[in-house]
Each structure stands twice: as C-alpha cells, then as structure tokens.
Amino acid sequence: MTPQLPLPRWLAEQWPDPLVLTDTSGVIRYANRAFLRLTGYRREEVVGRTPALLKSGRHGRGFYARMWRALRRGRTFRGVFVNRRKDGALFHEEETIRPLRGPDGRLVGFLCAGRDVSERERHIEQLRHSATHDALTGLPNRRLFADRLSQALRDARRRREGLMVAMMDLDSFKRVNTRFGHPAGDAVLRATALRTRRCLRAIDTVARIGGDEFALLLPGARSAASASAVMEKIRAANAAPVRYAGLRIPSGVSLGACLFPGAARSEAALRKRADAALYAAKRSGGNRWRFAG
C-alpha cells in the first residue's frame, strides 16, 4: 500500500519545517518545500531515494540500528541527526519519525518531521568548550587537564607504558605586566600557548591552569632522554622575544617534569614532584628545565 500524507498536501507544502514521507523500506515518496530548501536538493533528486543521501558519517551503526528497531516495533523515534546538505555542509536536524498505518492497521510507511537546530547545537558546543577551555589562550583549562591526566594514567597502567607530566610558568611575568601593561602580558601568554602547542604531538596536552602557569601531559613518554628533547624544544621556542604593538617583549619559561612510573605513580604525586622540579629550575635562574629526582 502506498503511504498517504496524514495532512493535506497544500498544508504540507506551506509547513515551515521539513516533512518527509517514506514507504516501509525508507524510500522517499514525498518531501516538502522546507526540506528541499534546507538540504539544497530538488524534489526529483530525492523522491525514489532514501534519507541515506543525507548521511554525514557522524553516526555509528548503533544509532541507525536503534532507530530502525524502534520504528519496526511501531514506536516513534526522536533524535538529533547530523546531516549533510547537497553542497556538503553539515547541519543538525531534530527529527521525529512516526510509523504510519493503513485502515487495516498494517504499517504503510513513515512520516519524518524535522527542525533545523544547528544554531542551538553551536551554542551548546560553545558552552561546553568554555567550561573546559581557557578563554584567553584557547587551551584546555585545569579541569580538562585533570580529566585527561586521570584517563592517561589509567591507560598507562593498563598498557604498561610511561607518561610525563610537566609544570611550566613564565619567567619574570610580573615584570612584563608592570613594564608593558596587561594587554602585552596577554599577548605573551597567547604566544607561549601557541609556541608550546607547536612543539607537541596531537595526542599531547598543554593546558593553562591559572595565571602564567601551564601544565603538560605527554602520554607514552618512555624515558628521560626522549622527554628531555621535548622539554628543550619548548624552552627554546619560548626564549625568543614576543612582538606586540611594535615592541619586543622579553620571554622565557621554566619547566619541571616527572615521569611515570619511574618517579611517581599517582596523579597527585606526579603533579607535586613536577612542581618541585619547576621551582628547582626557577631557583637555578630560570629559562631551563629540570626533572624530578
């Protein structure tokens, strides 16, 4: 049996949100103007095909399996789909898919009513990002660093691998703020974040945990020798003056590091011993790094 729209076609065409009617196999039999505007397709390009033409690859098989399991049991499915327009752009669509039954009670198709919620999802993602990242530098904040350290330590124990935790702060940063002003100090912090990030791998983390304090996490660090090369690279990268508003602002960092499992075995001990190594580096004159003994 061919599925029928449960509302007049003229009303469906004027409906402000996307409406799609499919048969029991998911083949599209009707799509309204709002759907065509949202996706960028022409009607003849979608009728006779399935909504799979909108797939973005952002959902796993389990997502679609749950959807079909609910629909085949005669239940309404609600969810937010990350779909792809004809031009390749992604959008978020909140969809309600309802089974349709004929006069004899048999399933004849499905009606999908959608709503573009891309702006809402962007706002949620911004809120989520601001809760875990530093506003000035864009780096992970103290909370996210702690979460990543906890996970990395669990992974290192399970895989019997090493990792390195390092603490870093800027040398004479108070003098920079006093002499050049806080906007210049902010520029130095941003430059330090960028320079340090460029010295690390994608799996590594550098976080701003407060003021001019930074923390680093290097999963898989096997030895002091390999970690030393990274520390020296970071120190050298941050030793160059920072250019800001025609000024050359002196810059430099000190670092202290601790290796798991050799020097410490818990999150608290790793951070405490890395902090102690950092202050040893600063007491030695700064612009250098030290490992926890």
C-alpha positions as a Markdown table, in Angstrom:
| # | Residue | x | y | z |
|---|---|---|---|---|
| 1 | Met | 0.0 | 0.0 | 0.0 |
| 2 | Thr | 1.3 | 3.5 | -0.9 |
| 3 | Pro | 1.6 | 5.7 | 2.2 |
| 4 | Gln | -0.5 | 8.8 | 2.2 |
| 5 | Leu | 0.2 | 12.2 | 3.9 |
| 6 | Pro | -1.7 | 12.5 | 7.1 |
| 7 | Leu | -2.4 | 16.1 | 6.3 |
| 8 | Pro | -3.4 | 17.9 | 3.1 |
| 9 | Arg | -0.6 | 18.4 | 0.6 |
| 10 | Trp | -1.2 | 22.1 | 0.3 |
| 11 | Leu | -0.6 | 22.4 | 4.1 |
| 12 | Ala | 2.5 | 20.2 | 3.9 |
| 13 | Glu | 3.9 | 22.5 | 1.2 |
| 14 | Gln | 3.4 | 25.5 | 3.4 |
| 15 | Trp | 4.7 | 23.8 | 6.6 |
| 16 | Pro | 7.7 | 25.9 | 7.9 |
| 17 | Asp | 9.8 | 22.8 | 8.8 |
| 18 | Pro | 10.9 | 19.8 | 6.8 |
| 19 | Leu | 8.5 | 16.9 | 6.2 |
| 20 | Val | 9.4 | 13.6 | 4.5 |
| 21 | Leu | 7.1 | 10.7 | 3.7 |
| 22 | Thr | 8.7 | 7.3 | 3.1 |
| 23 | Asp | 7.4 | 3.8 | 2.4 |
| 24 | Thr | 8.2 | 0.9 | 4.8 |
| 25 | Ser | 11.6 | 0.4 | 3.2 |
| 26 | Gly | 12.6 | 4.0 | 3.8 |
| 27 | Val | 12.2 | 5.1 | 0.2 |
| 28 | Ile | 11.2 | 8.7 | 0.0 |
| 29 | Arg | 7.7 | 9.2 | -1.6 |
| 30 | Tyr | 7.3 | 12.9 | -0.8 |
| 31 | Ala | 9.4 | 15.8 | 0.6 |
| 32 | Asn | 8.0 | 19.3 | 1.2 |
| 33 | Arg | 9.5 | 22.6 | 0.2 |
| 34 | Ala | 11.0 | 23.3 | 3.6 |
| 35 | Phe | 13.0 | 20.0 | 3.3 |
| 36 | Leu | 14.2 | 21.0 | -0.2 |
| 37 | Arg | 15.3 | 24.5 | 1.0 |
| 38 | Leu | 17.2 | 23.0 | 4.0 |
| 39 | Thr | 19.0 | 20.3 | 2.1 |
| 40 | Gly | 19.6 | 22.0 | -1.3 |
| 41 | Tyr | 18.1 | 19.1 | -3.3 |
| 42 | Arg | 15.4 | 19.3 | -6.0 |
| 43 | Arg | 12.4 | 17.1 | -5.5 |
| 44 | Glu | 13.2 | 14.8 | -8.3 |
| 45 | Glu | 16.6 | 14.2 | -6.7 |
| 46 | Val | 15.2 | 12.8 | -3.5 |
| 47 | Val | 12.0 | 11.1 | -4.4 |
| 48 | Gly | 12.7 | 7.4 | -5.0 |
| 49 | Arg | 15.9 | 7.5 | -2.9 |
| 50 | Thr | 16.3 | 7.0 | 0.9 |
| 51 | Pro | 17.3 | 9.6 | 3.5 |
| 52 | Ala | 20.7 | 7.9 | 3.5 |
| 53 | Leu | 21.7 | 10.5 | 0.8 |
| 54 | Leu | 21.9 | 13.0 | 3.8 |
| 55 | Lys | 24.3 | 10.8 | 5.8 |
| 56 | Ser | 27.3 | 12.7 | 7.2 |
| 57 | Gly | 29.2 | 9.7 | 8.6 |
| 58 | Arg | 28.9 | 11.2 | 12.1 |
| 59 | His | 26.6 | 8.5 | 13.4 |
| 60 | Gly | 27.7 | 4.9 | 14.0 |
| 61 | Arg | 25.8 | 1.8 | 13.0 |
| 62 | Gly | 24.3 | 1.6 | 16.5 |
| 63 | Phe | 22.5 | 4.9 | 16.1 |
| 64 | Tyr | 20.6 | 3.7 | 13.0 |
| 65 | Ala | 20.1 | 0.3 | 14.4 |
| 66 | Arg | 18.3 | 1.8 | 17.4 |
| 67 | Met | 16.2 | 3.9 | 15.1 |
| 68 | Trp | 15.0 | 1.0 | 12.9 |
| 69 | Arg | 14.4 | -1.2 | 16.0 |
| 70 | Ala | 12.0 | 1.4 | 17.4 |
| 71 | Leu | 10.3 | 2.0 | 14.1 |
| 72 | Arg | 9.8 | -1.7 | 13.3 |
| 73 | Arg | 8.2 | -2.1 | 16.7 |
| 74 | Gly | 5.7 | 0.6 | 15.8 |
| 75 | Arg | 7.3 | 3.2 | 18.1 |
| 76 | Thr | 8.1 | 6.8 | 17.4 |
| 77 | Phe | 11.8 | 7.7 | 17.1 |
| 78 | Arg | 13.2 | 11.0 | 18.2 |
| 79 | Gly | 16.8 | 12.1 | 17.8 |
| 80 | Val | 19.2 | 14.8 | 16.6 |
| 81 | Phe | 20.8 | 13.9 | 13.2 |
| 82 | Val | 24.0 | 15.4 | 11.9 |
| 83 | Asn | 23.1 | 15.5 | 8.2 |
| 84 | Arg | 24.9 | 16.7 | 5.1 |
| 85 | Arg | 23.4 | 19.1 | 2.5 |
| 86 | Lys | 23.8 | 18.7 | -1.2 |
| 87 | Asp | 26.7 | 21.2 | -1.1 |
| 88 | Gly | 28.5 | 19.2 | 1.5 |
| 89 | Ala | 27.8 | 21.5 | 4.5 |
| 90 | Leu | 26.7 | 19.8 | 7.7 |
| 91 | Phe | 23.6 | 20.7 | 9.7 |
| 92 | His | 21.8 | 19.4 | 12.8 |
| 93 | Glu | 18.2 | 18.3 | 12.4 |
| 94 | Glu | 16.0 | 17.3 | 15.3 |
| 95 | Glu | 13.7 | 14.7 | 13.8 |
| 96 | Thr | 10.6 | 12.9 | 14.9 |
| 97 | Ile | 9.9 | 9.8 | 12.8 |
| 98 | Arg | 6.4 | 8.3 | 13.2 |
| 99 | Pro | 5.2 | 5.0 | 11.8 |
| 100 | Leu | 2.0 | 5.3 | 9.7 |
| 101 | Arg | -0.6 | 2.6 | 9.5 |
| 102 | Gly | -3.3 | 2.0 | 6.9 |
| 103 | Pro | -7.1 | 1.4 | 7.6 |
| 104 | Asp | -6.4 | -2.3 | 8.3 |
| 105 | Gly | -3.7 | -1.4 | 10.9 |
| 106 | Arg | -0.8 | -2.6 | 8.8 |
| 107 | Leu | 2.4 | -0.4 | 8.6 |
| 108 | Val | 2.5 | 1.5 | 5.3 |
| 109 | Gly | 5.3 | 4.0 | 5.8 |
| 110 | Phe | 6.9 | 6.6 | 8.0 |
| 111 | Leu | 6.5 | 10.4 | 8.4 |
| 112 | Cys | 9.5 | 12.3 | 9.4 |
| 113 | Ala | 9.0 | 15.8 | 10.8 |
| 114 | Gly | 12.3 | 17.7 | 11.2 |
| 115 | Arg | 13.6 | 21.0 | 12.6 |
| 116 | Asp | 16.9 | 22.7 | 11.9 |
| 117 | Val | 18.7 | 23.1 | 15.3 |
| 118 | Ser | 22.2 | 23.9 | 14.0 |
| 119 | Glu | 22.3 | 27.2 | 15.8 |
| 120 | Arg | 21.2 | 25.6 | 19.1 |
| 121 | Glu | 23.8 | 22.9 | 18.8 |
| 122 | Arg | 26.5 | 25.5 | 18.0 |
| 123 | His | 25.5 | 27.4 | 21.2 |
| 124 | Ile | 25.6 | 24.2 | 23.3 |
| 125 | Glu | 29.1 | 23.4 | 21.9 |
| 126 | Gln | 30.3 | 26.9 | 22.7 |
| 127 | Leu | 29.1 | 26.5 | 26.3 |
| 128 | Arg | 30.7 | 23.0 | 26.5 |
| 129 | His | 34.0 | 24.4 | 25.2 |
| 130 | Ser | 34.0 | 27.4 | 27.5 |
| 131 | Ala | 33.6 | 25.1 | 30.5 |
| 132 | Thr | 36.7 | 23.1 | 29.7 |
| 133 | His | 39.0 | 25.7 | 27.9 |
| 134 | Asp | 40.8 | 28.9 | 28.8 |
| 135 | Ala | 39.2 | 31.9 | 27.2 |
| 136 | Leu | 42.4 | 33.8 | 26.6 |
| 137 | Thr | 44.6 | 31.1 | 25.0 |
| 138 | Gly | 42.1 | 28.5 | 23.9 |
| 139 | Leu | 44.0 | 25.8 | 25.7 |
| 140 | Pro | 42.4 | 23.2 | 28.0 |
| 141 | Asn | 41.8 | 24.5 | 31.5 |
| 142 | Arg | 42.7 | 23.0 | 34.9 |
| 143 | Arg | 39.5 | 20.9 | 34.9 |
| 144 | Leu | 40.1 | 19.3 | 31.5 |
| 145 | Phe | 43.8 | 18.7 | 32.2 |
| 146 | Ala | 42.9 | 16.8 | 35.4 |
| 147 | Asp | 40.4 | 14.7 | 33.4 |
| 148 | Arg | 43.0 | 13.9 | 30.7 |
| 149 | Leu | 45.7 | 13.1 | 33.2 |
| 150 | Ser | 43.3 | 10.7 | 35.1 |
| 151 | Gln | 42.5 | 8.9 | 31.8 |
| 152 | Ala | 46.1 | 8.9 | 30.6 |
| 153 | Leu | 47.3 | 7.4 | 33.9 |
| 154 | Arg | 44.6 | 4.6 | 33.7 |
| 155 | Asp | 45.7 | 3.9 | 30.1 |
| 156 | Ala | 49.4 | 3.9 | 31.0 |
| 157 | Arg | 48.8 | 1.4 | 33.8 |
| 158 | Arg | 46.7 | -0.9 | 31.6 |
| 159 | Arg | 49.2 | -0.8 | 28.7 |
| 160 | Arg | 52.3 | -0.7 | 31.0 |
| 161 | Glu | 53.5 | 2.4 | 29.3 |
| 162 | Gly | 55.1 | 5.6 | 30.6 |
| 163 | Leu | 53.9 | 9.2 | 30.6 |
| 164 | Met | 55.3 | 12.6 | 31.5 |
| 165 | Val | 53.7 | 15.4 | 33.5 |
| 166 | Ala | 55.4 | 18.8 | 33.4 |
| 167 | Met | 54.6 | 22.1 | 35.0 |
| 168 | Met | 55.7 | 25.3 | 33.3 |
| 169 | Asp | 55.5 | 29.0 | 34.1 |
| 170 | Leu | 56.8 | 32.2 | 32.6 |
| 171 | Asp | 60.0 | 33.8 | 33.9 |
| 172 | Ser | 59.5 | 37.3 | 35.3 |
| 173 | Phe | 56.0 | 37.6 | 34.1 |
| 174 | Lys | 55.0 | 40.2 | 36.7 |
| 175 | Arg | 57.7 | 42.5 | 35.3 |
| 176 | Val | 56.2 | 42.1 | 31.9 |
| 177 | Asn | 52.8 | 43.3 | 33.1 |
| 178 | Thr | 54.3 | 46.1 | 35.1 |
| 179 | Arg | 56.6 | 47.4 | 32.3 |
| 180 | Phe | 54.5 | 46.8 | 29.2 |
| 181 | Gly | 50.9 | 46.5 | 30.6 |
| 182 | His | 48.4 | 43.7 | 30.9 |
| 183 | Pro | 47.4 | 43.7 | 27.2 |
| 184 | Ala | 51.1 | 42.9 | 26.4 |
| 185 | Gly | 51.1 | 40.3 | 29.1 |
| 186 | Asp | 48.1 | 38.7 | 27.5 |
| 187 | Ala | 49.9 | 38.7 | 24.2 |
| 188 | Val | 52.8 | 36.9 | 25.8 |
| 189 | Leu | 50.5 | 34.3 | 27.3 |
| 190 | Arg | 48.9 | 33.7 | 23.9 |
| 191 | Ala | 52.3 | 33.4 | 22.2 |
| 192 | Thr | 53.5 | 31.0 | 24.9 |
| 193 | Ala | 50.4 | 28.8 | 24.4 |
| 194 | Leu | 50.9 | 28.7 | 20.6 |
| 195 | Arg | 54.6 | 28.1 | 20.7 |
| 196 | Thr | 54.3 | 25.3 | 23.2 |
| 197 | Arg | 51.4 | 23.6 | 21.3 |
| 198 | Arg | 53.6 | 23.6 | 18.1 |
| 199 | Cys | 56.2 | 21.6 | 20.0 |
| 200 | Leu | 53.9 | 18.8 | 20.9 |
| 201 | Arg | 52.2 | 15.9 | 19.2 |
| 202 | Ala | 48.4 | 15.8 | 18.6 |
| 203 | Ile | 48.0 | 13.3 | 21.5 |
| 204 | Asp | 49.8 | 15.6 | 24.0 |
| 205 | Thr | 48.1 | 18.2 | 26.1 |
| 206 | Val | 49.2 | 21.7 | 27.2 |
| 207 | Ala | 46.8 | 23.4 | 29.5 |
| 208 | Arg | 46.7 | 26.8 | 31.1 |
| 209 | Ile | 45.9 | 26.1 | 34.8 |
| 210 | Gly | 46.0 | 29.7 | 36.1 |
| 211 | Gly | 47.8 | 33.0 | 35.7 |
| 212 | Asp | 51.1 | 32.3 | 33.9 |
| 213 | Glu | 51.0 | 28.6 | 34.9 |
| 214 | Phe | 50.8 | 25.8 | 32.4 |
| 215 | Ala | 50.7 | 22.0 | 32.6 |
| 216 | Leu | 51.8 | 19.5 | 30.1 |
| 217 | Leu | 50.9 | 15.8 | 29.6 |
| 218 | Leu | 52.8 | 13.6 | 27.2 |
| 219 | Pro | 51.4 | 10.0 | 27.0 |
| 220 | Gly | 53.8 | 7.3 | 26.0 |
| 221 | Ala | 56.9 | 9.1 | 27.2 |
| 222 | Arg | 59.4 | 6.2 | 27.6 |
| 223 | Ser | 62.5 | 7.8 | 29.1 |
| 224 | Ala | 64.0 | 11.0 | 30.4 |
| 225 | Ala | 66.2 | 11.2 | 27.3 |
| 226 | Ser | 63.2 | 11.3 | 24.9 |
| 227 | Ala | 61.3 | 13.7 | 27.2 |
| 228 | Ser | 64.3 | 15.9 | 27.6 |
| 229 | Ala | 64.3 | 16.6 | 23.8 |
| 230 | Val | 60.7 | 17.9 | 24.1 |
| 231 | Met | 61.5 | 20.0 | 27.1 |
| 232 | Glu | 64.4 | 21.7 | 25.4 |
| 233 | Lys | 62.3 | 22.3 | 22.3 |
| 234 | Ile | 59.7 | 24.0 | 24.4 |
| 235 | Arg | 62.2 | 26.1 | 26.3 |
| 236 | Ala | 64.0 | 27.2 | 23.1 |
| 237 | Ala | 60.7 | 28.0 | 21.3 |
| 238 | Asn | 59.7 | 30.3 | 24.2 |
| 239 | Ala | 63.0 | 32.0 | 24.6 |
| 240 | Ala | 62.5 | 34.4 | 21.7 |
| 241 | Pro | 61.0 | 37.8 | 22.4 |
| 242 | Val | 57.3 | 38.3 | 21.7 |
| 243 | Arg | 56.4 | 41.0 | 19.2 |
| 244 | Tyr | 53.4 | 43.1 | 20.2 |
| 245 | Ala | 52.4 | 46.6 | 19.1 |
| 246 | Gly | 55.9 | 47.3 | 17.8 |
| 247 | Leu | 57.5 | 46.1 | 21.0 |
| 248 | Arg | 59.9 | 43.2 | 21.5 |
| 249 | Ile | 58.9 | 41.8 | 24.9 |
| 250 | Pro | 61.4 | 39.5 | 26.7 |
| 251 | Ser | 60.0 | 36.0 | 27.1 |
| 252 | Gly | 61.2 | 32.8 | 28.7 |
| 253 | Val | 59.8 | 29.8 | 30.6 |
| 254 | Ser | 60.9 | 27.3 | 33.2 |
| 255 | Leu | 59.7 | 23.7 | 33.4 |
| 256 | Gly | 59.7 | 20.9 | 35.8 |
| 257 | Ala | 58.8 | 17.3 | 34.8 |
| 258 | Cys | 58.1 | 14.0 | 36.4 |
| 259 | Leu | 57.9 | 10.6 | 34.7 |
| 260 | Phe | 55.5 | 7.7 | 35.4 |
| 261 | Pro | 56.2 | 5.1 | 36.6 |
| 262 | Gly | 59.8 | 5.9 | 37.5 |
| 263 | Ala | 59.5 | 9.0 | 39.7 |
| 264 | Ala | 55.8 | 8.9 | 40.8 |
| 265 | Arg | 52.8 | 6.6 | 40.4 |
| 266 | Ser | 49.7 | 8.8 | 41.3 |
| 267 | Glu | 48.2 | 11.9 | 39.8 |
| 268 | Ala | 48.9 | 13.9 | 43.0 |
| 269 | Ala | 52.5 | 12.7 | 43.2 |
| 270 | Leu | 53.2 | 13.4 | 39.6 |
| 271 | Arg | 52.0 | 17.0 | 39.8 |
| 272 | Lys | 53.6 | 17.6 | 43.2 |
| 273 | Arg | 57.0 | 16.3 | 42.0 |
| 274 | Ala | 56.8 | 18.2 | 38.7 |
| 275 | Asp | 56.0 | 21.4 | 40.7 |
| 276 | Ala | 59.1 | 20.8 | 42.9 |
| 277 | Ala | 61.2 | 20.3 | 39.8 |
| 278 | Leu | 59.8 | 23.5 | 38.3 |
| 279 | Tyr | 60.8 | 25.5 | 41.4 |
| 280 | Ala | 64.3 | 24.0 | 41.3 |
| 281 | Ala | 64.6 | 25.2 | 37.7 |
| 282 | Lys | 63.5 | 28.7 | 38.7 |
| 283 | Arg | 65.9 | 28.8 | 41.7 |
| 284 | Ser | 68.7 | 28.0 | 39.2 |
| 285 | Gly | 68.0 | 31.1 | 37.3 |
| 286 | Gly | 65.0 | 30.2 | 35.0 |
| 287 | Asn | 64.9 | 29.7 | 31.3 |
| 288 | Arg | 65.6 | 26.0 | 31.9 |
| 289 | Trp | 64.0 | 22.7 | 32.8 |
| 290 | Arg | 64.5 | 20.1 | 35.5 |
| 291 | Phe | 63.3 | 16.5 | 36.1 |
| 292 | Ala | 62.1 | 15.3 | 39.4 |
| 293 | Gly | 64.8 | 13.2 | 41.0 |
